[in-house]
Amino acid sequence: MKVVGVTSCPSGVAHTYMAAESLTLAGKKLGIDVKIETQGGAGVENELTQKEIDDAACVVLSNDVAIRGIDRFKNKKVVQMGVGDLIKKAEPLMKKIKDTF
């Protein structure tokens, strides 16, 4: 199973990257292939390709500010959660995604 996502927070520093790491580690633990694009203070990093988005079972959007390029995720199953919540609940979220999709 493949899951992609985007994380972004108002300051674009710590929480953006903490959320991305939380999702990646939770996915690894559960055997889910995860790629997370970060939209932080350094701009867009680890940018998702359209093929990666198309191949994903689900998209996780963890943002407290608007995500650039949101239209890329049309017609995809999307799970959205605030950055702070995601950092604390990444593993239960990924388990639910695995069980649902």
Secondary structure, DSSP 8 states (H G I E B T S, - for coil): -EEEEEEE-SS-SHHHHHHHHHHHHHHHHHT-EEEEEEEETTEEES---HHHHHH-SEEEEEESS--TTGGGGTTS-EEEE-HHHHHHHHHHHHHHHHHH-
